[in-house]
Amino acid sequence: MKTILVDAWNTFVTINGIDRDLKELLDAFPNPKIILTNANKQECITYGIVNMPYEVFSLEHNPNKTDKAYFLKMLNHFNLQPGDVLYFEHNEDAKNSAISVGIKTYHYKKEDNLDGLDTFLRNNLD
């Protein structure tokens, strides 16, 4: 069963807290979920990336998600292969970084509705 990698800030978490519609969509899938962030411990508190319903992973800017090393280290940390995960991300450079290591990635834009993400997940999850 594939793991869903979830972009944290400006995707799952915003200035208004957890995006409840997005959480509801994700909870419809039995797959494990991991929230990915660049934030350090203090930034997680500042941005509200605390007490999350899914595990949170960060390398605390060493490196950031725009560097493919972030994704290689994350995969190694969880003993996963690129084909074991799906990812959605709002930042185009981070999206491209994930794609560069073989992670199937969806460019998520807040202004779009959740239909595109739902289709991406349904079409690519085991």
Biotite code that builds the C-alpha atoms (Angstrom):
import biotite.structure as struc

atoms = struc.array([
    struc.Atom([0.000, 0.000, 0.000], chain_id="A", res_id=1, res_name="MET", atom_name="CA", element="C"),
    struc.Atom([1.458, 3.320, -1.058], chain_id="A", res_id=2, res_name="LYS", atom_name="CA", element="C"),
    struc.Atom([2.137, 6.115, 1.419], chain_id="A", res_id=3, res_name="THR", atom_name="CA", element="C"),
    struc.Atom([0.698, 9.550, 0.706], chain_id="A", res_id=4, res_name="ILE", atom_name="CA", element="C"),
    struc.Atom([3.229, 12.351, 1.222], chain_id="A", res_id=5, res_name="LEU", atom_name="CA", element="C"),
    struc.Atom([1.468, 15.589, 2.121], chain_id="A", res_id=6, res_name="VAL", atom_name="CA", element="C"),
    struc.Atom([2.932, 19.078, 1.753], chain_id="A", res_id=7, res_name="ASP", atom_name="CA", element="C"),
    struc.Atom([2.578, 20.912, 5.072], chain_id="A", res_id=8, res_name="ALA", atom_name="CA", element="C"),
    struc.Atom([2.531, 24.706, 4.881], chain_id="A", res_id=9, res_name="TRP", atom_name="CA", element="C"),
    struc.Atom([0.126, 26.406, 2.444], chain_id="A", res_id=10, res_name="ASN", atom_name="CA", element="C"),
    struc.Atom([-1.352, 23.031, 1.557], chain_id="A", res_id=11, res_name="THR", atom_name="CA", element="C"),
    struc.Atom([-2.429, 20.932, 4.556], chain_id="A", res_id=12, res_name="PHE", atom_name="CA", element="C"),
    struc.Atom([-1.899, 23.754, 7.055], chain_id="A", res_id=13, res_name="VAL", atom_name="CA", element="C"),
    struc.Atom([-2.649, 27.429, 6.409], chain_id="A", res_id=14, res_name="THR", atom_name="CA", element="C"),
    struc.Atom([-3.012, 30.524, 8.565], chain_id="A", res_id=15, res_name="ILE", atom_name="CA", element="C"),
    struc.Atom([-6.520, 29.194, 9.301], chain_id="A", res_id=16, res_name="ASN", atom_name="CA", element="C"),
    struc.Atom([-5.197, 25.841, 10.588], chain_id="A", res_id=17, res_name="GLY", atom_name="CA", element="C"),
    struc.Atom([-5.696, 22.412, 9.046], chain_id="A", res_id=18, res_name="ILE", atom_name="CA", element="C"),
    struc.Atom([-7.574, 22.434, 5.770], chain_id="A", res_id=19, res_name="ASP", atom_name="CA", element="C"),
    struc.Atom([-10.571, 20.345, 6.882], chain_id="A", res_id=20, res_name="ARG", atom_name="CA", element="C"),
    struc.Atom([-11.769, 19.543, 3.360], chain_id="A", res_id=21, res_name="ASP", atom_name="CA", element="C"),
    struc.Atom([-8.318, 18.279, 2.424], chain_id="A", res_id=22, res_name="LEU", atom_name="CA", element="C"),
    struc.Atom([-8.114, 16.214, 5.628], chain_id="A", res_id=23, res_name="LYS", atom_name="CA", element="C"),
    struc.Atom([-11.521, 14.712, 4.880], chain_id="A", res_id=24, res_name="GLU", atom_name="CA", element="C"),
    struc.Atom([-10.348, 13.748, 1.398], chain_id="A", res_id=25, res_name="LEU", atom_name="CA", element="C"),
    struc.Atom([-7.137, 12.187, 2.745], chain_id="A", res_id=26, res_name="LEU", atom_name="CA", element="C"),
    struc.Atom([-8.985, 10.318, 5.489], chain_id="A", res_id=27, res_name="ASP", atom_name="CA", element="C"),
    struc.Atom([-11.105, 8.632, 2.817], chain_id="A", res_id=28, res_name="ALA", atom_name="CA", element="C"),
    struc.Atom([-7.979, 6.651, 1.859], chain_id="A", res_id=29, res_name="PHE", atom_name="CA", element="C"),
    struc.Atom([-6.674, 3.928, 4.202], chain_id="A", res_id=30, res_name="PRO", atom_name="CA", element="C"),
    struc.Atom([-3.096, 4.586, 3.098], chain_id="A", res_id=31, res_name="ASN", atom_name="CA", element="C"),
    struc.Atom([-0.495, 5.852, 5.552], chain_id="A", res_id=32, res_name="PRO", atom_name="CA", element="C"),
    struc.Atom([0.175, 9.594, 5.346], chain_id="A", res_id=33, res_name="LYS", atom_name="CA", element="C"),
    struc.Atom([3.289, 11.609, 6.166], chain_id="A", res_id=34, res_name="ILE", atom_name="CA", element="C"),
    struc.Atom([3.341, 15.401, 6.282], chain_id="A", res_id=35, res_name="ILE", atom_name="CA", element="C"),
    struc.Atom([6.537, 16.846, 4.769], chain_id="A", res_id=36, res_name="LEU", atom_name="CA", element="C"),
    struc.Atom([7.912, 20.212, 5.826], chain_id="A", res_id=37, res_name="THR", atom_name="CA", element="C"),
    struc.Atom([11.132, 22.195, 5.801], chain_id="A", res_id=38, res_name="ASN", atom_name="CA", element="C"),
    struc.Atom([10.285, 23.816, 9.146], chain_id="A", res_id=39, res_name="ALA", atom_name="CA", element="C"),
    struc.Atom([12.420, 23.552, 12.239], chain_id="A", res_id=40, res_name="ASN", atom_name="CA", element="C"),
    struc.Atom([10.796, 22.967, 15.648], chain_id="A", res_id=41, res_name="LYS", atom_name="CA", element="C"),
    struc.Atom([10.134, 26.663, 16.316], chain_id="A", res_id=42, res_name="GLN", atom_name="CA", element="C"),
    struc.Atom([8.749, 27.226, 12.815], chain_id="A", res_id=43, res_name="GLU", atom_name="CA", element="C"),
    struc.Atom([6.426, 24.241, 13.249], chain_id="A", res_id=44, res_name="CYS", atom_name="CA", element="C"),
    struc.Atom([5.011, 25.944, 16.341], chain_id="A", res_id=45, res_name="ILE", atom_name="CA", element="C"),
    struc.Atom([4.803, 29.331, 14.606], chain_id="A", res_id=46, res_name="THR", atom_name="CA", element="C"),
    struc.Atom([3.036, 27.916, 11.556], chain_id="A", res_id=47, res_name="TYR", atom_name="CA", element="C"),
    struc.Atom([0.777, 25.560, 13.509], chain_id="A", res_id=48, res_name="GLY", atom_name="CA", element="C"),
    struc.Atom([2.357, 22.356, 12.268], chain_id="A", res_id=49, res_name="ILE", atom_name="CA", element="C"),
    struc.Atom([1.840, 20.739, 15.667], chain_id="A", res_id=50, res_name="VAL", atom_name="CA", element="C"),
    struc.Atom([-0.524, 18.058, 16.936], chain_id="A", res_id=51, res_name="ASN", atom_name="CA", element="C"),
    struc.Atom([-1.025, 16.868, 13.375], chain_id="A", res_id=52, res_name="MET", atom_name="CA", element="C"),
    struc.Atom([-3.229, 13.871, 12.585], chain_id="A", res_id=53, res_name="PRO", atom_name="CA", element="C"),
    struc.Atom([-0.388, 12.289, 10.581], chain_id="A", res_id=54, res_name="TYR", atom_name="CA", element="C"),
    struc.Atom([3.321, 11.886, 11.217], chain_id="A", res_id=55, res_name="GLU", atom_name="CA", element="C"),
    struc.Atom([5.399, 14.993, 10.423], chain_id="A", res_id=56, res_name="VAL", atom_name="CA", element="C"),
    struc.Atom([8.830, 14.738, 8.797], chain_id="A", res_id=57, res_name="PHE", atom_name="CA", element="C"),
    struc.Atom([11.341, 17.579, 8.528], chain_id="A", res_id=58, res_name="SER", atom_name="CA", element="C"),
    struc.Atom([15.042, 17.947, 7.911], chain_id="A", res_id=59, res_name="LEU", atom_name="CA", element="C"),
    struc.Atom([14.827, 21.472, 9.365], chain_id="A", res_id=60, res_name="GLU", atom_name="CA", element="C"),
    struc.Atom([16.189, 23.219, 6.233], chain_id="A", res_id=61, res_name="HIS", atom_name="CA", element="C"),
    struc.Atom([19.142, 20.843, 5.967], chain_id="A", res_id=62, res_name="ASN", atom_name="CA", element="C"),
    struc.Atom([18.350, 20.535, 3.091], chain_id="A", res_id=63, res_name="PRO", atom_name="CA", element="C"),
    struc.Atom([15.015, 21.993, 1.975], chain_id="A", res_id=64, res_name="ASN", atom_name="CA", element="C"),
    struc.Atom([12.491, 20.165, -0.206], chain_id="A", res_id=65, res_name="LYS", atom_name="CA", element="C"),
    struc.Atom([13.783, 22.034, -3.245], chain_id="A", res_id=66, res_name="THR", atom_name="CA", element="C"),
    struc.Atom([16.914, 19.856, -2.987], chain_id="A", res_id=67, res_name="ASP", atom_name="CA", element="C"),
    struc.Atom([16.486, 16.265, -4.145], chain_id="A", res_id=68, res_name="LYS", atom_name="CA", element="C"),
    struc.Atom([18.658, 15.164, -1.198], chain_id="A", res_id=69, res_name="ALA", atom_name="CA", element="C"),
    struc.Atom([15.663, 15.963, 1.044], chain_id="A", res_id=70, res_name="TYR", atom_name="CA", element="C"),
    struc.Atom([13.570, 13.303, -0.671], chain_id="A", res_id=71, res_name="PHE", atom_name="CA", element="C"),
    struc.Atom([16.388, 10.766, -0.779], chain_id="A", res_id=72, res_name="LEU", atom_name="CA", element="C"),
    struc.Atom([16.934, 11.201, 2.979], chain_id="A", res_id=73, res_name="LYS", atom_name="CA", element="C"),
    struc.Atom([13.193, 11.026, 3.680], chain_id="A", res_id=74, res_name="MET", atom_name="CA", element="C"),
    struc.Atom([12.806, 7.817, 1.675], chain_id="A", res_id=75, res_name="LEU", atom_name="CA", element="C"),
    struc.Atom([15.807, 6.302, 3.450], chain_id="A", res_id=76, res_name="ASN", atom_name="CA", element="C"),
    struc.Atom([14.463, 7.367, 6.865], chain_id="A", res_id=77, res_name="HIS", atom_name="CA", element="C"),
    struc.Atom([11.181, 5.524, 6.260], chain_id="A", res_id=78, res_name="PHE", atom_name="CA", element="C"),
    struc.Atom([12.814, 2.662, 4.307], chain_id="A", res_id=79, res_name="ASN", atom_name="CA", element="C"),
    struc.Atom([10.693, 3.504, 1.251], chain_id="A", res_id=80, res_name="LEU", atom_name="CA", element="C"),
    struc.Atom([11.341, 3.464, -2.478], chain_id="A", res_id=81, res_name="GLN", atom_name="CA", element="C"),
    struc.Atom([10.078, 6.188, -4.853], chain_id="A", res_id=82, res_name="PRO", atom_name="CA", element="C"),
    struc.Atom([7.433, 3.809, -6.179], chain_id="A", res_id=83, res_name="GLY", atom_name="CA", element="C"),
    struc.Atom([6.099, 3.287, -2.632], chain_id="A", res_id=84, res_name="ASP", atom_name="CA", element="C"),
    struc.Atom([4.828, 6.859, -2.324], chain_id="A", res_id=85, res_name="VAL", atom_name="CA", element="C"),
    struc.Atom([2.683, 9.543, -3.936], chain_id="A", res_id=86, res_name="LEU", atom_name="CA", element="C"),
    struc.Atom([3.224, 13.213, -3.162], chain_id="A", res_id=87, res_name="TYR", atom_name="CA", element="C"),
    struc.Atom([1.351, 16.438, -3.606], chain_id="A", res_id=88, res_name="PHE", atom_name="CA", element="C"),
    struc.Atom([3.054, 19.794, -3.237], chain_id="A", res_id=89, res_name="GLU", atom_name="CA", element="C"),
    struc.Atom([2.185, 23.438, -3.912], chain_id="A", res_id=90, res_name="HIS", atom_name="CA", element="C"),
    struc.Atom([5.761, 24.650, -4.505], chain_id="A", res_id=91, res_name="ASN", atom_name="CA", element="C"),
    struc.Atom([6.831, 23.953, -8.076], chain_id="A", res_id=92, res_name="GLU", atom_name="CA", element="C"),
    struc.Atom([10.550, 23.684, -7.245], chain_id="A", res_id=93, res_name="ASP", atom_name="CA", element="C"),
    struc.Atom([9.864, 21.165, -4.471], chain_id="A", res_id=94, res_name="ALA", atom_name="CA", element="C"),
    struc.Atom([7.523, 19.273, -6.815], chain_id="A", res_id=95, res_name="LYS", atom_name="CA", element="C"),
    struc.Atom([10.291, 19.081, -9.425], chain_id="A", res_id=96, res_name="ASN", atom_name="CA", element="C"),
    struc.Atom([12.775, 17.947, -6.795], chain_id="A", res_id=97, res_name="SER", atom_name="CA", element="C"),
    struc.Atom([10.520, 15.044, -5.804], chain_id="A", res_id=98, res_name="ALA", atom_name="CA", element="C"),
    struc.Atom([9.955, 14.111, -9.429], chain_id="A", res_id=99, res_name="ILE", atom_name="CA", element="C"),
    struc.Atom([13.724, 14.119, -10.023], chain_id="A", res_id=100, res_name="SER", atom_name="CA", element="C"),
    struc.Atom([14.121, 11.183, -7.604], chain_id="A", res_id=101, res_name="VAL", atom_name="CA", element="C"),
    struc.Atom([11.252, 9.238, -9.166], chain_id="A", res_id=102, res_name="GLY", atom_name="CA", element="C"),
    struc.Atom([8.374, 10.176, -6.852], chain_id="A", res_id=103, res_name="ILE", atom_name="CA", element="C"),
    struc.Atom([5.039, 10.475, -8.670], chain_id="A", res_id=104, res_name="LYS", atom_name="CA", element="C"),
    struc.Atom([3.995, 14.020, -7.719], chain_id="A", res_id=105, res_name="THR", atom_name="CA", element="C"),
    struc.Atom([0.954, 16.224, -8.191], chain_id="A", res_id=106, res_name="TYR", atom_name="CA", element="C"),
    struc.Atom([1.283, 20.016, -8.352], chain_id="A", res_id=107, res_name="HIS", atom_name="CA", element="C"),
    struc.Atom([-1.438, 21.101, -5.928], chain_id="A", res_id=108, res_name="TYR", atom_name="CA", element="C"),
    struc.Atom([-2.805, 24.615, -6.212], chain_id="A", res_id=109, res_name="LYS", atom_name="CA", element="C"),
    struc.Atom([-5.086, 25.995, -3.501], chain_id="A", res_id=110, res_name="LYS", atom_name="CA", element="C"),
    struc.Atom([-7.182, 27.877, -6.036], chain_id="A", res_id=111, res_name="GLU", atom_name="CA", element="C"),
    struc.Atom([-8.128, 24.575, -7.667], chain_id="A", res_id=112, res_name="ASP", atom_name="CA", element="C"),
    struc.Atom([-10.787, 22.421, -6.102], chain_id="A", res_id=113, res_name="ASN", atom_name="CA", element="C"),
    struc.Atom([-9.905, 19.035, -4.631], chain_id="A", res_id=114, res_name="LEU", atom_name="CA", element="C"),
    struc.Atom([-11.188, 17.100, -7.646], chain_id="A", res_id=115, res_name="ASP", atom_name="CA", element="C"),
    struc.Atom([-7.812, 17.027, -9.401], chain_id="A", res_id=116, res_name="GLY", atom_name="CA", element="C"),
    struc.Atom([-6.033, 15.775, -6.289], chain_id="A", res_id=117, res_name="LEU", atom_name="CA", element="C"),
    struc.Atom([-8.750, 13.201, -5.657], chain_id="A", res_id=118, res_name="ASP", atom_name="CA", element="C"),
    struc.Atom([-8.389, 11.924, -9.229], chain_id="A", res_id=119, res_name="THR", atom_name="CA", element="C"),
    struc.Atom([-4.586, 11.820, -8.924], chain_id="A", res_id=120, res_name="PHE", atom_name="CA", element="C"),
    struc.Atom([-4.787, 9.787, -5.714], chain_id="A", res_id=121, res_name="LEU", atom_name="CA", element="C"),
    struc.Atom([-7.485, 7.414, -6.949], chain_id="A", res_id=122, res_name="ARG", atom_name="CA", element="C"),
    struc.Atom([-5.620, 6.766, -10.207], chain_id="A", res_id=123, res_name="ASN", atom_name="CA", element="C"),
    struc.Atom([-2.258, 6.117, -8.565], chain_id="A", res_id=124, res_name="ASN", atom_name="CA", element="C"),
    struc.Atom([-2.864, 4.420, -5.219], chain_id="A", res_id=125, res_name="LEU", atom_name="CA", element="C"),
    struc.Atom([-2.811, 0.648, -4.875], chain_id="A", res_id=126, res_name="ASP", atom_name="CA", element="C"),
])
